[in-house]
């Protein structure tokens, strides 16, 4: 038995922020019963909350928020007639399923890929039969994390693709999309989304004359589905069923098969047989782990938790039958049996359970190392209790790893068994969800407040700085491979870790193969920029732009038949790295310029992007921060990055070649001399900067002087830095909880040393087009960095459309797009840092808990 009452040493769980509802005069937000919550891989949180009017009418609402801006809530009138019982995100985090107590299921999707614009066009209905379990069909993609190889150099050793079959496939092996649900009457319903948009729905009974109060769904590697059900009584068995889905003659077919069942151990103990009469929670440990299940039985005041595992055991054969037919090798008959792995002592009543989503595969032998000093994220699950506490326990051994006590409870820092029980009902979580890296936890309490907790990567074990960096680095690499958002990882990045983390991440990236480096190049530059510039959010996306535009610019050139092993872009990189001449024409003559020939219309359509590259180059050459070493000026890190400067050299060479084909696509410079070749001048300074970064020399001082003379030779354009971000990552660094309110932005000023310049025109930051002070085109904006772009494309050129399609779902920084109401006022001007006493270094008391 494991005792969860003891508090964990170290207190490795703390509150990040709490968001509550504003009190209205004519309507109030009240927690729905039951309360559902879901956390997507894009760090979007969806939860239910009913809106009650003065005449007691209830509106079933679904609320969606970004964890970086929790006050910017988007509320959806769901049109569900009964209480919403289930919410489920898909693997991409762009679609959401909702189900209610009337059997209605709706599929919500983003309209135009906007995080605050949702629509429901498809769904299914099981009339009058409440839904108790809901899940998307498995797409066959499963990635295994090998935590024991977190120090390996290759991503292939750390993260491997697991052979896993989809629940259903189309012609050619493509997984078919759809969902599966279980109802109270024991029906299983499957809906399939055909490519034409048609929905195929079929319903089948799991068993006859059985009431299902609790259910959960998991998937097997062979493409089957396992459903666990319970009628709510601990005296009844927990039943398991195998469900097979197929399409026969354009109709969905469901086949079910009964699997071995189990009785909870607490019901077989004579001393506690009637102490826990009800099963309150039934969960598989993971969606793709159907052989391990978590059960919780409760009374009015207490609970007990058990973890079970399905094993294949040999079936003993009588000696008489062995003499007739001897058992040879692996031909011994086997049987599947449920065996208990661990159980807890008597606990306070459990109110909610949250399971990890990290795909770390554990076997039963891992119980031996469950109490080891290293505890990786993803090995723990969260239990919330009615006394207001939250426990993180090992998902197999159920040993306590960390404990959080609500500040409302008296004696919150005392052990649970020594604290007096409050007279009234304590504030406790009714629904919880762990983030996709298990470093953050969201909970909705019985008063409707939303709380986000930070979970330490060590989960109760004190870590050295080096080991903590290794944990965070491993999870950042996981986000690079999967494309998941990493906001919850940044919650744990301290200022002292930043430089080491960026260096190690870049070092790991350079160890990968060239093909993998090219695929993950944008993700790599997003992560360190986001970590390094967490206090300069507006600068982040602007510096990402050169890294984003370089690969597609070089890929526009077709392969040559003479050298099919290398593309023109590869040869350009190789030659620019080998030739350090400061003359751009001497570098260009080493290239086969005919390989870079493009259509004239394409070149003209790229002019705005090429103009921005040239302006970016000239602005940074003349930046006074280079000679002063200032860290307050934007772009200071770019001038010290040899890789980024080398990439900029390659772009300048390509632009020079394209200018020979179509001079009108060349950037426009305003020089003080008519005979000056401005592009050659910029390339010369750029090459010298690049050489100094690769091998610093005594010529640096002379180079600084040449950069200082650039404004007298060339008109330097001002860069359109993005508006100041009001996100929470940098504000939460002091580890002091914030109190926020839905619908009202916090009063704390942003940490970035920029301010909006009123009256300036808006700019399309992706297409580099000026939109004017009052643009007529509808725009969208990034919810993280504030990047603005037009919602509809005005271009007809294929190359530019391909560029726009790269950012149709996400911004360059990885953030989601939002509707026009989120668009900032326009470009920003550089201003001195704010000395407001309510800055982040000295927050106002009313903004702290």
C-alpha positions in Angstrom: 0.0 0.0 0.0 1.1 3.5 -0.7 0.4 6.5 1.6 -0.5 9.6 -0.3 -1.0 11.7 2.8 2.7 12.4 3.4 3.7 15.7 1.7 6.5 15.5 -0.9 9.8 17.0 0.0 10.8 20.0 -1.8 7.3 21.2 -2.8 7.9 20.9 -6.5 4.5 22.2 -7.5 3.4 25.9 -7.4 0.6 28.1 -8.6 1.3 30.1 -11.8 -1.9 32.1 -12.1 -5.6 32.0 -11.3 -8.3 33.4 -13.7 -11.8 34.1 -12.4 -15.0 35.5 -13.8 -16.2 39.0 -13.6 -19.4 39.5 -11.7 -22.3 40.5 -13.9 -25.6 42.1 -12.8 -27.9 40.2 -15.1 -26.2 36.9 -15.6 -23.6 34.7 -13.8 -21.2 32.0 -14.8 -21.7 28.8 -12.9 -19.8 25.5 -13.1 -21.5 22.9 -15.2 -22.4 19.5 -13.8 -20.5 17.5 -14.8 -17.6 19.8 -15.7 -15.4 18.9 -18.7 -11.9 20.2 -19.6 -9.4 19.4 -22.3 -5.8 20.6 -23.1 -4.5 20.5 -26.7 -1.0 20.1 -28.1 -1.1 23.8 -29.1 -1.7 24.8 -25.5 -5.3 25.7 -26.1 -7.6 24.9 -23.2 -11.3 24.1 -23.7 -13.7 23.9 -20.7 -17.4 24.1 -20.0 -19.1 26.7 -18.0 -22.8 27.4 -18.0 -24.2 31.0 -18.3 -27.3 31.5 -16.0 -29.5 34.5 -16.6 -31.9 36.1 -14.1 -34.8 34.0 -15.2 -32.7 30.9 -14.5 -32.2 30.0 -18.1 -29.0 28.0 -18.8 -26.8 28.5 -21.8 -24.3 25.6 -22.3 -21.0 27.3 -23.1 -17.7 26.0 -24.4 -14.8 28.4 -23.5 -11.4 28.2 -25.4 -8.3 30.1 -24.3 -4.6 30.3 -25.0 -2.5 29.7 -21.9 -0.3 32.7 -22.8 -3.4 35.0 -22.7 -5.9 33.3 -20.5 -8.0 36.5 -20.1 -8.6 36.6 -23.9 -11.4 34.0 -23.7 -13.5 32.9 -26.7 -16.9 31.6 -25.6 -19.0 29.4 -27.9 -22.7 28.9 -27.4 -22.7 25.2 -28.0 -26.4 24.7 -28.6 -26.3 21.6 -26.6 -29.7 21.0 -25.0 -28.3 19.1 -22.0 -25.1 19.3 -19.9 -21.9 18.8 -21.8 -20.2 15.6 -20.5 -17.1 15.2 -22.7 -14.6 17.4 -24.5 -11.8 15.9 -26.7 -9.1 17.6 -28.8 -7.7 15.9 -31.9 -4.0 15.1 -32.4 -3.4 18.4 -34.3 -5.1 20.6 -31.7 -7.3 22.3 -34.3 -10.6 20.3 -33.9 -12.7 19.7 -30.8 -15.4 17.2 -30.0 -18.1 17.9 -27.5 -20.8 15.5 -26.3 -23.8 16.0 -24.0 -26.2 14.1 -21.8 -28.8 13.9 -24.6 -26.5 11.8 -26.9 -25.5 14.7 -29.2 -21.9 14.9 -30.5 -20.5 18.0 -32.3 -17.3 18.4 -34.1 -15.9 21.9 -33.8 -13.2 23.2 -36.2 -11.3 26.5 -36.6 -12.8 28.8 -39.2 -9.9 30.1 -41.4 -7.5 28.6 -38.9 -8.4 31.3 -36.3 -8.2 30.3 -32.7 -11.1 32.5 -31.7 -13.5 31.6 -34.6 -15.1 28.1 -34.3 -17.8 26.4 -36.3 -19.6 23.0 -36.1 -20.6 21.5 -39.4 -20.7 17.8 -38.6 -21.8 15.6 -35.7 -23.8 12.6 -34.7 -26.7 11.8 -32.4 -27.8 8.9 -30.2 -31.2 10.2 -29.2 -31.8 10.6 -25.5 -28.7 8.4 -24.5 -26.1 10.3 -22.5 -22.5 10.1 -23.6 -20.1 8.9 -20.9 -16.9 8.4 -23.0 -15.6 10.0 -26.2 -12.4 9.8 -28.3 -11.1 10.4 -31.7 -10.1 7.3 -33.7 -6.3 6.6 -33.6 -4.4 7.8 -36.7 -1.6 5.2 -36.3 1.1 7.8 -35.3 2.9 6.9 -32.1 6.2 8.2 -31.0 8.1 6.6 -28.2 10.3 8.6 -25.8 13.4 6.8 -24.6 14.2 8.7 -21.5 17.2 6.5 -20.7 18.7 7.7 -24.0 18.1 11.4 -23.4 21.9 12.0 -23.6 22.2 10.4 -27.0 23.3 12.5 -30.0 20.7 11.4 -32.6 17.0 12.2 -32.4 16.4 8.8 -33.8 17.7 7.2 -30.6 15.8 9.5 -28.3 12.4 9.4 -30.2 11.4 6.4 -32.3 8.4 5.6 -34.3 6.4 2.8 -32.9 4.6 0.4 -35.2 0.9 1.2 -34.5 -2.0 0.5 -36.8 -4.8 3.1 -37.3 -8.3 2.3 -36.1 -9.4 2.3 -39.8 -7.7 3.0 -43.1 -8.7 4.3 -46.5 -7.4 3.1 -49.8 -3.6 3.3 -49.8 -3.3 3.0 -46.0 -4.3 6.5 -45.1 -6.0 6.7 -41.7 -9.7 7.4 -41.7 -10.8 10.2 -39.4 -13.7 9.8 -37.0 -14.7 9.3 -33.4 -16.1 6.7 -31.1 -18.4 7.2 -28.1 -20.0 5.1 -25.3 -23.4 5.8 -23.9 -25.1 5.1 -20.6 -27.2 2.3 -22.0 -24.1 0.4 -23.1 -24.1 1.4 -26.8 -20.9 2.1 -28.7 -21.3 4.6 -31.6 -18.7 5.2 -34.3 -18.8 8.1 -36.8 -16.5 8.1 -39.8 -15.6 11.3 -41.7 -15.3 10.5 -45.4 -13.0 12.7 -47.6 -16.2 13.9 -49.4 -17.5 15.3 -46.1 -20.1 12.6 -45.6 -20.4 11.1 -42.1 -21.0 7.4 -41.7 -22.4 6.5 -38.3 -23.1 3.1 -36.8 -24.2 2.0 -33.3 -23.8 -1.4 -31.6 -24.6 -2.7 -28.2 -21.6 -3.8 -26.0 -23.8 -6.0 -23.8 -27.5 -6.4 -23.0 -29.3 -5.2 -19.9 -26.3 -3.2 -18.5 -26.1 0.4 -17.3 -22.8 2.2 -17.9 -22.0 4.9 -15.4 -18.3 5.2 -16.2 -16.3 4.3 -19.4 -13.0 4.9 -21.0 -11.5 4.2 -24.5 -8.0 3.0 -25.5 -6.4 1.6 -28.6 -4.2 -1.3 -29.4 -1.3 -1.6 -31.8 -3.2 -3.9 -34.0 -5.9 -1.3 -34.8 -8.5 -2.5 -32.4 -10.3 -0.5 -29.7 -10.7 -1.4 -26.1 -13.6 -0.1 -24.1 -13.7 -0.3 -20.2 -17.1 0.1 -18.5 -18.4 0.1 -15.0 -22.0 0.5 -13.6 -20.7 2.7 -10.7 -20.9 0.0 -8.0 -17.7 -1.4 -6.6 -19.5 -4.7 -6.0 -19.9 -5.1 -9.8 -17.1 -6.1 -12.1 -15.3 -3.7 -14.4 -15.9 -5.0 -17.9 -13.7 -4.7 -20.9 -14.6 -5.1 -24.6 -12.7 -5.2 -27.8 -14.3 -3.2 -30.6 -13.4 -3.6 -34.3 -14.5 -1.0 -36.8 -14.7 -1.7 -40.6 -16.4 -0.3 -43.7 -18.4 -2.8 -45.7 -20.4 -1.7 -48.8 -20.1 2.0 -47.9 -21.5 1.3 -44.4 -19.8 1.4 -41.0 -19.7 -2.0 -39.2 -18.9 -2.6 -35.5 -17.9 -5.9 -34.1 -17.5 -6.4 -30.3 -15.9 -9.1 -28.2 -15.8 -9.5 -24.4 -12.4 -9.4 -22.7 -11.4 -10.5 -19.2 -13.0 -8.4 -16.4 -11.9 -7.6 -12.9 -13.2 -6.8 -9.4 -11.5 -4.1 -7.4 -9.3 -5.5 -4.6 -11.0 -3.3 -1.9 -14.3 -5.3 -2.5 -12.5 -8.6 -1.8 -11.1 -7.3 1.5 -13.7 -8.3 4.2 -12.6 -5.4 6.4 -13.3 -2.8 3.7 -15.9 -4.6 1.5 -18.6 -2.0 2.1 -16.4 0.9 2.9 -16.2 2.2 -0.7 -19.5 1.4 -2.4 -19.0 3.4 -5.6 -16.5 3.5 -8.4 -16.0 7.2 -9.2 -13.1 7.2 -11.7 -12.2 4.8 -14.4 -9.2 5.7 -16.7 -6.8 3.9 -19.0 -3.2 5.2 -18.2 -2.9 6.3 -21.8 -5.0 6.3 -25.0 -2.6 3.8 -26.6 -2.0 1.7 -23.5 -5.0 -0.6 -23.2 -3.3 -3.0 -20.8 -3.1 -0.6 -17.8 -6.1 0.9 -16.1 -6.6 3.2 -13.0 -9.6 2.7 -10.8 -10.9 4.8 -7.9 -13.6 3.7 -5.4 -15.1 6.2 -3.0 -17.4 6.8 -0.1 -18.9 10.1 1.0 -15.6 11.1 2.8 -12.8 8.9 1.5 -11.4 7.1 -1.6 -8.9 4.4 -2.6 -7.0 4.2 -5.9 -5.8 1.0 -7.6 -3.6 0.4 -10.6 -4.2 -2.8 -12.7 -2.3 -4.4 -15.5 -3.4 -6.9 -18.1 -0.8 -9.8 -18.4 -0.5 -12.8 -20.6 0.2 -15.8 -18.4 0.8 -19.4 -19.2 -2.0 -21.8 -18.6 -0.9 -24.9 -16.7 -1.7 -28.2 -18.5 -2.5 -31.4 -16.6 0.1 -34.2 -16.8 -2.4 -36.5 -18.5 -2.8 -34.1 -21.4 0.9 -33.4 -21.5 1.6 -37.1 -22.1 -1.0 -37.1 -24.9 0.2 -33.9 -26.5 3.5 -32.6 -25.0 3.9 -28.8 -24.9 6.9 -27.7 -26.9 8.6 -24.3 -26.8 6.2 -21.3 -27.1 3.2 -23.5 -27.9 2.1 -23.5 -24.2 -1.5 -22.1 -24.0 -1.8 -18.7 -22.4 -4.6 -16.7 -20.9 -5.1 -12.9 -20.2 -5.5 -11.9 -16.6 -5.8 -8.6 -14.8 -3.2 -8.3 -12.0 -3.1 -5.4 -9.5 0.1 -3.4 -9.6 -0.4 -1.1 -6.7 -3.0 0.4 -4.4 -3.2 3.3 -2.0 -4.2 3.5 1.6 -7.5 5.3 2.5 -7.4 8.8 1.1 -9.6 11.9 1.2 -12.4 11.8 -1.4 -10.9 12.1 -4.9 -12.6 14.8 -7.0 -10.7 14.7 -10.3 -8.0 12.7 -12.1 -5.5 13.9 -14.8 -3.4 11.5 -16.8 -0.1 12.3 -18.6 0.1 12.5 -22.4 3.8 12.0 -22.9 4.2 8.6 -24.7 6.7 7.1 -22.3 6.2 3.3 -22.4 6.6 1.5 -19.1 6.6 -2.2 -18.3 5.8 -3.9 -15.0 9.6 -4.2 -14.2 9.7 -0.4 -14.0 8.2 -0.7 -10.5 11.6 -1.4 -9.3 12.9 2.0 -10.2 9.7 3.9 -9.4 11.3 5.4 -6.3 14.6 6.2 -8.1 16.1 9.7 -7.7 15.2 10.6 -11.3 11.6 11.2 -12.1 10.9 12.1 -15.6 7.9 14.2 -16.7 5.1 12.0 -18.0 5.5 9.3 -15.4 3.1 10.9 -13.0 -0.6 11.4 -12.8 -2.5 14.0 -10.8 -5.2 13.4 -8.2 -7.3 16.2 -6.8 -9.1 15.9 -3.5 -12.1 17.5 -1.9 -9.9 19.1 0.8 -8.4 21.3 -2.0 -5.0 19.4 -2.3 -3.5 18.0 -5.5 -1.1 15.1 -5.5 1.2 14.0 -8.3 1.8 10.2 -8.0 3.8 7.7 -10.0 1.4 6.2 -12.5 2.4 2.6 -11.7 3.5 2.5 -8.1 1.2 5.4 -7.0 3.9 6.8 -4.8 3.6 10.5 -4.0 6.0 12.7 -5.9 4.6 16.2 -5.2 1.8 17.9 -3.3 0.0 21.2 -3.7 -2.3 22.6 -1.1 -4.9 25.3 -1.9 -4.2 28.6 -0.2 -7.9 28.8 0.8 -7.6 25.8 3.1 -6.5 26.4 6.7 -3.1 24.9 7.5 -2.3 24.5 3.8 1.3 23.6 4.5 0.5 20.9 7.1 0.2 17.2 6.2 -3.3 16.2 5.2 -3.8 13.9 8.2 -3.1 16.6 10.7 -5.1 19.4 9.2 -8.6 20.1 10.6 -11.4 19.4 8.2 -13.2 22.6 7.2 -16.8 23.0 8.2 -18.1 23.8 4.7 -17.1 22.4 1.3 -13.6 23.4 0.5 -12.6 24.8 -2.9 -11.4 21.9 -4.9 -10.8 21.0 -8.6 -13.7 19.3 -10.4 -11.8 18.8 -13.6 -8.1 18.7 -14.4 -5.8 18.2 -17.4 -2.1 17.9 -17.7 -0.2 19.6 -20.5 1.3 17.5 -23.3 4.8 17.6 -21.7 3.3 17.2 -18.2 5.0 20.3 -16.9 1.8 22.2 -16.2 -1.6 21.4 -14.8 -4.9 23.2 -15.3 -7.8 22.8 -12.9 -11.4 24.1 -12.8 -12.7 24.4 -9.3 -16.2 24.2 -7.9 -16.4 28.1 -7.9 -15.6 28.3 -11.6 -12.1 29.6 -11.3 -9.3 28.4 -13.6 -5.9 27.7 -12.1 -2.7 26.8 -13.8 0.0 25.0 -11.8 3.7 24.6 -12.6 5.0 21.0 -12.2 8.8 20.6 -11.7 10.5 18.2 -14.2 12.0 16.4 -11.2 8.6 15.9 -9.5 9.8 16.1 -5.9 13.5 15.3 -6.3 15.9 18.2 -6.1 17.9 18.4 -9.3 21.3 19.9 -10.1 21.2 22.7 -12.7 22.8 20.4 -15.3 20.2 17.7 -14.9 17.4 20.2 -14.9 18.7 21.6 -18.2 18.9 18.0 -19.6 15.2 17.5 -18.8 14.1 20.7 -20.4 16.4 20.1 -23.4 14.9 16.7 -23.9 11.4 18.1 -23.9 12.3 20.9 -26.2 13.7 18.4 -28.7 10.5 16.4 -28.4 8.5 19.6 -29.3 10.8 20.1 -32.3 10.2 16.6 -33.6 6.4 16.6 -33.0 5.6 20.2 -33.7 3.9 20.7 -30.4 3.8 24.1 -28.6 6.4 24.5 -25.8 4.7 27.2 -23.7 4.6 24.9 -20.6 8.3 24.2 -20.9 9.1 27.9 -20.9 7.4 28.2 -17.5 10.5 26.5 -16.0 13.2 28.4 -18.0 15.0 30.7 -15.6 17.2 33.6 -16.9 20.4 31.8 -15.7 19.5 28.8 -17.9 18.8 30.7 -21.1 22.3 30.9 -22.6 23.2 27.3 -21.7 19.9 25.9 -23.0 20.3 27.7 -26.4 23.9 26.5 -26.8 23.0 22.9 -26.0 20.0 23.0 -28.3 22.0 24.3 -31.2 24.8 21.8 -30.5 22.2 18.9 -30.6 20.8 20.3 -33.8 24.1 20.3 -35.6 24.7 16.7 -34.7 21.7 15.6 -36.8 21.7 14.6 -40.5 21.6 17.4 -43.1 18.1 16.3 -44.2 16.7 16.4 -40.7 18.4 19.8 -40.1 16.6 21.3 -43.1 13.3 19.9 -42.0 13.6 21.1 -38.4 15.4 24.4 -39.1 12.4 26.6 -38.6 11.5 24.8 -35.4 15.0 25.1 -34.1 15.2 28.9 -34.6 11.7 29.3 -33.1 12.7 27.7 -29.8 15.9 29.5 -28.9 14.5 32.8 -30.1 11.5 32.3 -28.0 13.6 31.3 -25.0 16.2 34.0 -25.4 13.7 36.8 -26.2 11.0 35.9 -23.7 11.3 39.5 -22.5 11.5 41.0 -26.0 8.6 39.2 -27.7 8.1 41.7 -30.5 11.6 41.2 -31.7 11.2 37.5 -31.9 9.2 37.0 -35.0 11.1 39.8 -36.9 14.4 38.0 -36.4 12.8 34.7 -37.4 11.8 36.1 -40.8 15.3 35.8 -42.4 15.5 32.2 -41.2 12.0 31.5 -42.6 12.5 33.1 -46.0 16.0 31.5 -46.8 15.0 27.9 -47.4 12.0 28.6 -49.8 14.1 31.2 -51.7 16.8 28.7 -52.4 14.3 25.9 -53.1 12.7 27.9 -55.9 15.6 26.9 -58.1 15.1 23.5 -59.9 17.6 20.6 -59.7 20.2 20.4 -62.4 20.5 17.2 -64.4 24.3 17.5 -64.4 24.6 17.3 -60.6 21.4 15.6 -59.4 23.0 14.9 -56.0 23.0 18.5 -55.0 20.4 21.3 -55.4 21.4 24.8 -56.5 20.7 25.9 -52.9 23.1 23.3 -51.5 25.9 24.4 -53.9 25.2 28.0 -53.0 25.7 27.2 -49.3 28.8 25.3 -50.0 30.4 28.0 -52.2 29.5 30.9 -49.8 31.0 29.0 -46.9 34.2 28.3 -48.8 34.7 31.7 -50.5 35.3 34.6 -48.0 35.8 37.3 -50.6 34.0 40.5 -49.8 33.2 41.2 -53.4 29.7 39.9 -54.2 30.5 39.6 -57.9 33.5 37.4 -57.3 31.4 35.1 -55.2 28.6 35.0 -57.9 31.0 34.0 -60.7 31.6 30.7 -59.0 28.0 29.8 -59.3 26.1 28.6 -62.4 23.7 31.5 -62.7 21.5 29.6 -65.2 20.4 27.3 -62.3 18.8 30.3 -60.6 16.6 31.4 -63.5 13.0 32.0 -62.5 9.9 33.2 -64.2 9.7 37.0 -64.5 6.3 37.2 -62.8 7.6 35.2 -59.9 10.6 37.5 -59.4 8.4 40.6 -59.5 6.1 39.1 -56.9 9.0 38.5 -54.6 10.2 42.1 -54.7 8.6 43.1 -51.4 10.3 40.2 -49.5 13.6 41.0 -51.2 13.2 44.6 -50.2 12.7 43.7 -46.6 15.8 41.5 -46.6 17.9 44.4 -47.9 16.4 46.8 -45.3 17.0 44.3 -42.5 20.6 43.9 -43.6 21.3 47.7 -43.8 19.5 48.4 -40.5 21.6 45.9 -38.5 24.9 47.0 -40.0 24.2 50.6 -38.9 22.8 49.6 -35.5 24.7 51.5 -32.8 24.2 48.5 -30.4 26.9 46.6 -32.3 29.6 49.1 -31.2 28.1 49.7 -27.8 27.3 46.1 -26.9 23.9 47.0 -25.7 21.4 44.3 -24.9 18.4 46.6 -25.0 18.4 47.2 -28.7 16.6 44.7 -30.8 18.7 42.4 -33.0 21.8 42.4 -30.8 22.0 38.6 -30.9 21.6 38.4 -34.7 24.9 40.3 -35.3 26.8 37.8 -33.1 25.4 34.7 -34.8 27.8 33.5 -37.6 25.2 31.0 -39.0 22.6 33.7 -39.4 25.0 36.1 -41.0 26.2 33.4 -43.4 22.5 32.7 -44.3 22.1 36.4 -45.0 25.1 36.4 -47.3 23.5 33.6 -49.4 20.3 35.6 -49.7 22.2 38.6 -50.9 24.0 36.6 -53.6 20.7 35.1 -54.8 19.1 38.6 -54.9 22.1 39.8 -57.0 21.6 37.0 -59.5 17.9 37.6 -59.8 18.5 41.3 -60.3 20.5 40.4 -63.5 17.4 38.6 -64.8 14.9 41.3 -63.8 16.3 44.6 -62.5 12.9 45.7 -61.2 12.9 43.0 -58.6 16.0 44.4 -56.9 15.7 46.2 -53.6 15.5 50.0 -53.9 18.2 52.0 -52.0 18.5 55.7 -51.4 22.3 56.4 -51.6 24.2 59.7 -51.2 26.2 59.0 -54.4 24.8 58.1 -57.8 27.8 55.9 -58.6 27.6 53.8 -55.4 26.7 50.1 -55.6 24.7 49.8 -52.4 24.3 46.1 -52.5 28.1 45.5 -52.9 28.7 47.8 -50.0 26.2 45.9 -47.7 27.7 42.6 -48.8 31.2 43.7 -48.0 30.2 44.8 -44.5 28.1 41.6 -44.0 31.1 39.4 -45.0 33.4 41.2 -42.6 30.9 40.8 -39.8 30.5 37.1 -40.7 34.3 36.6 -40.7 34.6 38.3 -37.3 32.0 36.1 -35.8 33.7 32.9 -37.1 37.2 34.1 -36.1 37.5 37.3 -34.1 40.5 39.5 -35.0 42.0 42.8 -34.4 40.1 44.2 -37.4 36.8 44.4 -35.3 37.4 48.0 -34.2 38.0 49.1 -37.8 34.9 47.3 -38.9 32.8 49.1 -36.3 34.0 52.4 -37.7 32.9 51.3 -41.2 29.5 50.4 -39.9 29.2 53.8 -38.2 29.8 55.5 -41.6 27.0 53.5 -43.3 24.2 56.0 -42.4 26.2 58.7 -44.2 26.4 56.6 -47.4 22.9 55.1 -47.4 19.5 56.0 -46.1 18.7 53.4 -43.4 15.1 52.3 -43.3 13.4 51.8 -40.0 12.3 48.3 -39.3 8.7 47.6 -38.5 9.1 45.9 -35.1 6.1 44.1 -33.9 3.8 45.5 -31.2 4.6 44.9 -27.5 3.4 41.5 -26.4 1.3 41.2 -23.2 1.9 37.4 -22.7 2.5 35.8 -19.3 5.7 33.7 -19.8 8.1 36.5 -18.8 5.8 37.7 -16.1 5.7 34.3 -14.4 9.5 34.1 -14.1 9.5 35.3 -10.4 7.3 32.3 -9.6 4.7 34.5 -7.9 1.1 33.7 -8.8 -1.0 36.2 -10.7 -4.7 36.9 -10.2 -6.4 37.5 -13.6 -9.9 38.0 -14.8 -11.6 36.7 -17.9 -12.3 39.4 -20.4 -10.0 41.9 -18.9 -6.3 42.3 -19.7 -4.0 42.6 -16.7 -2.8 46.1 -15.7 0.9 45.1 -15.6 2.9 46.7 -18.5 4.7 44.5 -21.0 8.4 43.8 -20.3 9.5 44.7 -23.8 11.1 48.1 -24.3 8.8 49.0 -27.2 5.6 51.0 -27.5 3.1 51.3 -30.2 3.5 54.4 -32.4 0.0 55.9 -32.7 -1.2 57.0 -36.2 1.2 54.8 -38.1 0.0 52.5 -40.9 -0.4 48.8 -40.4 1.9 46.4 -42.2 1.4 42.9 -43.4 4.3 41.3 -41.6 4.3 38.1 -43.7 3.9 39.6 -47.1 5.7 42.9 -46.2 2.9 45.0 -47.7 1.8 48.3 -46.4 -1.9 48.2 -45.5 -2.5 51.9 -44.6 -3.8 53.4 -41.4 -7.3 52.1 -42.0 -6.9 48.9 -44.1 -9.9 47.7 -46.0 -8.7 44.1 -46.2 -9.7 41.8 -43.3 -6.6 40.9 -41.2 -5.6 38.3 -38.7 -3.0 38.5 -35.9 -0.8 36.1 -34.0 -2.1 35.5 -30.4 1.5 35.3 -29.2 3.7 37.8 -30.9 1.1 40.2 -32.6 2.3 39.5 -36.2 -0.4 40.9 -38.6 -1.2 39.6 -42.0 -4.2 39.7 -44.4 -6.7 36.9 -44.0 -7.2 36.5 -47.8 -4.3 36.2 -50.2 -4.1 39.0 -52.8 -1.4 37.1 -54.8 -1.8 34.8 -57.8 1.8 33.7 -58.2 2.5 30.1 -57.3 5.7 30.8 -55.4 4.2 33.5 -53.2 1.1 31.3 -52.5 3.5 28.5 -51.4 5.1 31.0 -49.0 1.7 32.0 -47.6 0.6 28.4 -47.2 3.5 27.7 -44.9 2.0 30.0 -42.3 -1.7 29.3 -42.9 -2.1 27.4 -39.6 0.5 29.0 -37.4 2.6 32.1 -37.2 6.4 32.0 -37.6 6.8 32.0 -33.8 4.5 29.0 -33.5 1.5 30.9 -32.1 -2.1 30.5 -33.3 -3.8 33.1 -35.5 -6.6 35.2 -34.1 -9.5 37.2 -35.6 -9.1 40.9 -36.7 -10.1 42.1 -33.2 -6.7 41.1 -32.0 -4.7 43.1 -34.6 -2.4 45.6 -33.1 -2.4 49.3 -34.0 0.7 49.0 -36.3 4.5 49.1 -36.1 6.2 50.2 -33.0 9.0 52.6 -32.2 11.9 52.0 -29.8 11.4 53.7 -26.5 13.3 53.6 -23.2 12.3 50.9 -20.7 9.4 51.8 -18.5 10.1 53.0 -15.0 6.5 52.5 -13.9 6.5 51.1 -10.3 4.0 48.5 -11.5 6.7 46.9 -13.8 7.5 43.2 -13.7 10.4 43.7 -11.4 8.2 45.4 -8.8 4.6 44.2 -9.5 1.7 46.0 -7.9 0.3 44.1 -4.9 -3.3 44.0 -6.3 -1.9 41.9 -9.3 -0.5 39.2 -7.0 -2.3 36.6 -5.0 
